[in-house]
Amino acid sequence: MRALTERWCALSMKARFSLWLIFTFVLLSLIGIIRRDVPSFSSASPQIAERWRGLRQLQTQPAIPLVQTPVLAFTPLEYQFAGTQLVDWQPEGSGGEMVLDTHWQQIAEIFALLGTQNMSVRAFNLKPFAKALRLTLQLEHINDTR
């Protein structure tokens, strides 16, 4: 590195000026080539411009308030409907363990009903039992702060 510095200082003023001029010309030429190959935003297709306008409108629109679904009070007795029977309920704290005999088709409905009652499933077990399925659920209230 020291040798390069010594050579640079050993050059005459005209040689240094010529090298700086060549370097600047090459640099500006490269910048011109790069900028010519990159399309500008003003020449972008009308579809892209229309999409950007749509996105800007979405940003300025006020947020739509979410509709709150009414929360039902939890009671294990509601889980006795067609094809489902409550076998056992062991309350503990803000939740408990619920055992149901059910069919495969009712399982999604059970979880949906738990969601409307602000109940969270910590764990569950599903086993075949007689001609149905035995579903064991460990439940807790979602808004519990303990």
Contact map, one row per residue, 1 for C-alpha under 8 A:
11111000000000000000000000000000000000000000000000000000000000000000000000000000000000000000000000000000000000000000000000000000000000000000000000
11111100000000000000000000000000000000000000000000000000000000000000000000000000000000000000000000000000000000000000000000000000000000000000000000
11111110000000000000000000000000000000000000000000000000000000000000000000000000000000000000000000000000000000000000000000000000000000000000000000
11111111000000000000000000000000000000000000000000000000000000000000000000000000000000000000000000000000000000000000000000000000000000000000000000
11111111100000000000000000000000000000000000000000000000000000000000000000000000000000000000000000000000000000000000000000000000000000000000000000
01111111110000000000000000000000000000000000000000000000000000000000000000000000000000000000000000000000000000000000000000000000000000000000000000
00111111111000000000000000000000000000000000000000000000000000000000000000000000000000000000000000000000000000000000000000000000000000000000000000
00011111111000010000000000000000000000000000000000000000000000000000000000000000000000000000000000000000000000000000000000000000000000000000000000
00001111111100000000000000000000000000000000000000000000000000000000000000000000000000000000000000000000000000000000000000000000000000000000000000
00000111111100000000000000000000000000000000000000000000000000000000000000000000000000000000000000000000000000000000000000000000000000000000000000
00000011111110110000000000000000000000000000000000000000000000000000000000000000000000000000000000000000000000000000000000000000000000000000000000
00000000111111110000000000000000000000000000000000000000000000000000000000000000000000000000000000000000000000000000000000000000000000000000000000
00000000001111111000000000000000000000000000000000000000000000000000000000000000000000000000000000000000000000000000000000000000000000000000000000
00000000000111111100000000000000000000000000000000000000000000000000000000000000000000000000000000000000000000000000000000000000000000000000000000
00000000001111111110000000000000000000000000000000000000000000000000000000000000000000000000000000000000000000000000000000000000000000000000000000
00000001001111111111000000000000000000000000000000000000000000000000000000000000000000000000000000000000000000000000000000000000000000000000000000
00000000000011111111100000000000000000000000000000000000000000000000000000000000000000000000000000000000000000000000000000000000000000000000000000
00000000000001111111110000000000000000000000000000000000000000000000000000000000000000000000000000000000000000000000000000000000000000000000000000
00000000000000111111111000000000000000000000000000000000000000000000000000000000000000000000000000000000000000000000000000000000000000000000000000
00000000000000011111111100000000000000000000000000000000000000000000000000000000000000000000000000000000000000000000000000000000000000000000000000
00000000000000001111111110000000000000000000000000000000000000000000000000000000000000000000000000000000000000000000000000000000000000000000000000
00000000000000000111111111000000000000000000000000000000000000000000000000000000000000000000000000000000000000000000000000000000000000000000000000
00000000000000000011111111100000000000000000000000000000000000000000000000000000000000000000000000000000000000000000000000000000000000000000000000
00000000000000000001111111110000000000000000000000000000000000000000000000000000000000000000000000000000000000000000000000000000000000000000000000
00000000000000000000111111111000000000000000000000000000000000000000000000000000000000000000000000000000000000000000000000000000000000000000000000
00000000000000000000011111111100000000000000000000000000000000000000000000000000000000000000000000000000000000000000000000000000000000000000000000
00000000000000000000001111111110000000000000000000000000000000000000000000000000000000000000000000000000000000000000000000000000000000000000000000
00000000000000000000000111111111000000000000000000000000000000000000000000000000000000000000000000000000000000000000000000000000000000000000000000
00000000000000000000000011111111100000000000000000000000000000000000000000000000000000000000000000000000000000000000000000000000000000000000000000
00000000000000000000000001111111110000000000000000000000000000000000000000000000000000000000000000000000000000000000000000000000000000000000000000
00000000000000000000000000111111111000000000000000000000000000000000000000000000000000000000000000000000000000000000000000000000000000000000000000
00000000000000000000000000011111111100000000000000000000000000000000000000000000000000000000000000000000000000000000000000000000000000000000000000
00000000000000000000000000001111111110000000000000000000000000000000000000000000000000000000000000000000000000000000000000000000000000000000000000
00000000000000000000000000000111111111000000000000000000000000000000000000000000000000000000000000000000000000000000000000000000000000000000000000
00000000000000000000000000000011111111100000000000000000000000000000000000000000000000000000000000000000000000000000000000000000000000000000000000
00000000000000000000000000000001111111100000000000000000000000000000000000000000000000000000000000000000000000000000000000000000000000000000000000
00000000000000000000000000000000111111100000000000000000000000000000000000000000000000000000000000000000000000000000000000000000000000000000000000
00000000000000000000000000000000011111110000000000000000000000000000000000000000000000000000000000000000000000000000000000000000000000000000000000
00000000000000000000000000000000001111111011000000000000000000000000000000000000000000000000000000000000000000000000000000000000000000000000000000
00000000000000000000000000000000000001111111000000000000000000000000000000000000000000000000000000000000000000000000000000000000000000000000000000
00000000000000000000000000000000000000111111000000000000000000000000000000000000000000000000000000000000000000000000000000000000000000000000000000
00000000000000000000000000000000000000011111000000000000000000000000000000000000000000000000000000000000000000000000000000000000000000000000000000
00000000000000000000000000000000000000111111100000000000000000000000000000000000000000000000000000000000000000000000000000000000000000000000000000
00000000000000000000000000000000000000111111110110000000000000000000000000000000000000000000000000000000000000000000000000000000000000000000000000
00000000000000000000000000000000000000000011111110000000000000000000000000000000000000000000000000000000000000000000000000000000000000000000000000
00000000000000000000000000000000000000000001111111000000000000000000000000000000000000000000000000000000000000000000000000000000000000000000000000
00000000000000000000000000000000000000000000111111100000000000000000000000000000000000000000000000000000000000000000000000000000000000000000000000
00000000000000000000000000000000000000000001111111110000000000000000000000000000000000000000000000000000000000000000000000000000000000000000000000
00000000000000000000000000000000000000000001111111111000000000000000000000000000000000000000000000000000000000000000000000000000000000000000000000
00000000000000000000000000000000000000000000011111111100000000000000000000000000000000000000000000000000000000000000000000000000000000000000000000
00000000000000000000000000000000000000000000001111111110000000000000000000000000000000000000000000000000000000000000000000000000000000000000000000
00000000000000000000000000000000000000000000000111111111000000000000000000000000000000000000000000000000000000000000000000000000000000000000000000
00000000000000000000000000000000000000000000000011111111100000000000000000000000000000000000000000000000000000000000000000000000000000000000000000
00000000000000000000000000000000000000000000000001111111110000000000000000000000000000000000000000000000000000000000000000000000000000000000000000
00000000000000000000000000000000000000000000000000111111111000000000000000000000000000000000000000000000000000000000000000000000000000000000000000
00000000000000000000000000000000000000000000000000011111111100000000000000000000000000000000000000000000000000000000000000000000000000000000000000
00000000000000000000000000000000000000000000000000001111111110000000000000000000000000000000000000000000000000000000000000000000000000000000000000
00000000000000000000000000000000000000000000000000000111111110000000000000000000000000000000000000000000000000000000000000000000000000000000000000
00000000000000000000000000000000000000000000000000000011111110000000000000000000000000000000000000000000000000000000000000000000000000000000000000
00000000000000000000000000000000000000000000000000000001111111000000000000000000000000000000000000000000000000000000000000000000000000000000000000
00000000000000000000000000000000000000000000000000000000111111100000000000000000000000000000000000000000000000000000000000000000000000000000000000
00000000000000000000000000000000000000000000000000000000000111110000000000000000000000000000000000000000000000000000000000000000000000000000000000
00000000000000000000000000000000000000000000000000000000000011111000000000000000000000000000000000000000000000000000000000000000000000000000000000
00000000000000000000000000000000000000000000000000000000000001111100000000000000000000000000000000000000000000000000000000000000000000000000000000
00000000000000000000000000000000000000000000000000000000000000111110000000000000000000000000000000000000000000000000000000000000000000000000000000
00000000000000000000000000000000000000000000000000000000000000011111000000000000000000000000000000000000000000000000000000000000000000000000000000
00000000000000000000000000000000000000000000000000000000000000001111100000000000000000000000000000000000000000000000000000000000000000000000000000
00000000000000000000000000000000000000000000000000000000000000000111110000000000000000000000000000000000000000000000000000000000000000000000000000
00000000000000000000000000000000000000000000000000000000000000000011111000000000000000000000000000000000000000000001000000000000000000000000000000
00000000000000000000000000000000000000000000000000000000000000000001111100000000000000000000000000000000000000000001000000000000000000000000000000
00000000000000000000000000000000000000000000000000000000000000000000111110000000000000000000000000000000000000000001110000000000000000000000000000
00000000000000000000000000000000000000000000000000000000000000000000011111000000000000000000000000000000000000000001110000000000000000000000000000
00000000000000000000000000000000000000000000000000000000000000000000001111100000000000000000000000000000000000000000100000000000000000000000000000
00000000000000000000000000000000000000000000000000000000000000000000000111110000000000000000000000000000000000000100111000000000000000000000000000
00000000000000000000000000000000000000000000000000000000000000000000000011111100000000000000000000000000000000000000000000000000000000000000000000
00000000000000000000000000000000000000000000000000000000000000000000000001111110000001001000000001000000000000000000000000000000000000000000000000
00000000000000000000000000000000000000000000000000000000000000000000000000111111000001000000000000000000000000000000000000000000000000000000000000
00000000000000000000000000000000000000000000000000000000000000000000000000111111100000000000000000000000000000000000000000000000000000000000000000
00000000000000000000000000000000000000000000000000000000000000000000000000011111100111000000000000010000000001000000000000000000000000000000000000
00000000000000000000000000000000000000000000000000000000000000000000000000001111110111000000000000000000000000000000000000000000000000000000000000
00000000000000000000000000000000000000000000000000000000000000000000000000000111111110000000000000000000000000000000000000000000000000000000000000
00000000000000000000000000000000000000000000000000000000000000000000000000000001111100000000000000000000000000000000000000000000000000000000000000
00000000000000000000000000000000000000000000000000000000000000000000000000000000111110000000000000000110010000000000000000000000000000000000000000
00000000000000000000000000000000000000000000000000000000000000000000000000000011111111000000000000011110010000000000000000000000000000000000000000
00000000000000000000000000000000000000000000000000000000000000000000000000000011101111100000000000011100000000000000000000000000000000000000000000
00000000000000000000000000000000000000000000000000000000000000000000000000011011000111111000000001111000000000000000000000000000000000000000000000
00000000000000000000000000000000000000000000000000000000000000000000000000000000000011111000000001111000000000000000000000000000000000000000000000
00000000000000000000000000000000000000000000000000000000000000000000000000000000000001111100000011110000000000000000000000000000000000000000000000
00000000000000000000000000000000000000000000000000000000000000000000000000010000000001111110000111100000000000000000000000000000000000000000000000
00000000000000000000000000000000000000000000000000000000000000000000000000000000000000011111000111000000000000000000000000000000000000000000000000
00000000000000000000000000000000000000000000000000000000000000000000000000000000000000001111111110000000000000000000000000000000000000000000000000
00000000000000000000000000000000000000000000000000000000000000000000000000000000000000000111111110000000000000000000000000000000000000000000000000
00000000000000000000000000000000000000000000000000000000000000000000000000000000000000000011111100000000000000000000000000000000000000000000000000
00000000000000000000000000000000000000000000000000000000000000000000000000000000000000000011111100000000000000000000000000000000000000000001100100
00000000000000000000000000000000000000000000000000000000000000000000000000000000000000000011111110000000000000000000001000000000000000000111100000
00000000000000000000000000000000000000000000000000000000000000000000000000000000000000001111111111000000000000000000000000000000000000000111000000
00000000000000000000000000000000000000000000000000000000000000000000000000000000000000011111001111100000000000000000000000000000000000011110000000
00000000000000000000000000000000000000000000000000000000000000000000000000010000000001111100000111110000000000000000000000000000000000011110000000
00000000000000000000000000000000000000000000000000000000000000000000000000000000000001111000000011111000000000000000000000000000000001111000000000
00000000000000000000000000000000000000000000000000000000000000000000000000000010000111110000000001111100000000000000000000000000000001110000000000
00000000000000000000000000000000000000000000000000000000000000000000000000000000000111100000000000111110000000000000000000000000100111100000000000
00000000000000000000000000000000000000000000000000000000000000000000000000000000001110000000000000011111011000000000000000000000000111100000000000
00000000000000000000000000000000000000000000000000000000000000000000000000000000001100000000000000001111111000000000000000000000000110000000000000
00000000000000000000000000000000000000000000000000000000000000000000000000000000000000000000000000000111111000000000000000000000000010000000000000
00000000000000000000000000000000000000000000000000000000000000000000000000000000000000000000000000000011111110000000000000000000000000000000000000
00000000000000000000000000000000000000000000000000000000000000000000000000000000001100000000000000000111111111000000000000000000000000000000000000
00000000000000000000000000000000000000000000000000000000000000000000000000000000000000000000000000000111111111100000000000000000000000000000000000
00000000000000000000000000000000000000000000000000000000000000000000000000000000000000000000000000000000111111110000000000000000000000000000000000
00000000000000000000000000000000000000000000000000000000000000000000000000000000000000000000000000000000111111111000000000000000000000000000000000
00000000000000000000000000000000000000000000000000000000000000000000000000000010000000000000000000000000011111111100000000000000000000000000000000
00000000000000000000000000000000000000000000000000000000000000000000000000000000000000000000000000000000001111111110000000000000000000000000000000
00000000000000000000000000000000000000000000000000000000000000000000000000000000000000000000000000000000000111111111000000000000000000000000000000
00000000000000000000000000000000000000000000000000000000000000000000000000000000000000000000000000000000000011111111100000000000000000000000000000
00000000000000000000000000000000000000000000000000000000000000000000000001000000000000000000000000000000000001111111111100000000000000000000000000
00000000000000000000000000000000000000000000000000000000000000000000000000000000000000000000000000000000000000111111111100000000000000000000000000
00000000000000000000000000000000000000000000000000000000000000000000111100000000000000000000000000000000000000011111111000000000000000000000000000
00000000000000000000000000000000000000000000000000000000000000000000001111000000000000000000000000000000000000001111111000000000000000000000000000
00000000000000000000000000000000000000000000000000000000000000000000001101000000000000000000000000000000000000000111111100000000000000000000111000
00000000000000000000000000000000000000000000000000000000000000000000000001000000000000000000001000000000000000000111111110000000000000000011110000
00000000000000000000000000000000000000000000000000000000000000000000000000000000000000000000000000000000000000000110011111000000000000000011110000
00000000000000000000000000000000000000000000000000000000000000000000000000000000000000000000000000000000000000000000001111110000000000001111000000
00000000000000000000000000000000000000000000000000000000000000000000000000000000000000000000000000000000000000000000000111110000000000001111000000
00000000000000000000000000000000000000000000000000000000000000000000000000000000000000000000000000000000000000000000000011111000000000001110000000
00000000000000000000000000000000000000000000000000000000000000000000000000000000000000000000000000000000000000000000000011111100000000111100000000
00000000000000000000000000000000000000000000000000000000000000000000000000000000000000000000000000000000000000000000000000111110000001111000000000
00000000000000000000000000000000000000000000000000000000000000000000000000000000000000000000000000000000000000000000000000011111000011110000000000
00000000000000000000000000000000000000000000000000000000000000000000000000000000000000000000000000000000000000000000000000001111100011100000000000
00000000000000000000000000000000000000000000000000000000000000000000000000000000000000000000000000000000000000000000000000000111111111000000000000
00000000000000000000000000000000000000000000000000000000000000000000000000000000000000000000000000001000000000000000000000000011111111000000000000
00000000000000000000000000000000000000000000000000000000000000000000000000000000000000000000000000000000000000000000000000000001111110000000000000
00000000000000000000000000000000000000000000000000000000000000000000000000000000000000000000000000000000000000000000000000000001111110000000000000
00000000000000000000000000000000000000000000000000000000000000000000000000000000000000000000000000001110000000000000000000000001111111000000000000
00000000000000000000000000000000000000000000000000000000000000000000000000000000000000000000000000001111000000000000000000000111111111100000000000
00000000000000000000000000000000000000000000000000000000000000000000000000000000000000000000000000111100000000000000000000001111100111110000000000
00000000000000000000000000000000000000000000000000000000000000000000000000000000000000000000000000111100000000000000000000011110000011111000000000
00000000000000000000000000000000000000000000000000000000000000000000000000000000000000000000000011110000000000000000000000011100000001111100000000
00000000000000000000000000000000000000000000000000000000000000000000000000000000000000000000000011100000000000000000000011111000000000111110000000
00000000000000000000000000000000000000000000000000000000000000000000000000000000000000000000001111000000000000000000000011110000000000011111000000
00000000000000000000000000000000000000000000000000000000000000000000000000000000000000000000001111000000000000000000001111100000000000001111100000
00000000000000000000000000000000000000000000000000000000000000000000000000000000000000000000011100000000000000000000001111000000000000000111110100
00000000000000000000000000000000000000000000000000000000000000000000000000000000000000000000011000000000000000000000011100000000000000000011111100
00000000000000000000000000000000000000000000000000000000000000000000000000000000000000000000000000000000000000000000011100000000000000000001111100
00000000000000000000000000000000000000000000000000000000000000000000000000000000000000000000000000000000000000000000010000000000000000000000111110
00000000000000000000000000000000000000000000000000000000000000000000000000000000000000000000010000000000000000000000000000000000000000000001111111
00000000000000000000000000000000000000000000000000000000000000000000000000000000000000000000000000000000000000000000000000000000000000000000001111
00000000000000000000000000000000000000000000000000000000000000000000000000000000000000000000000000000000000000000000000000000000000000000000000111
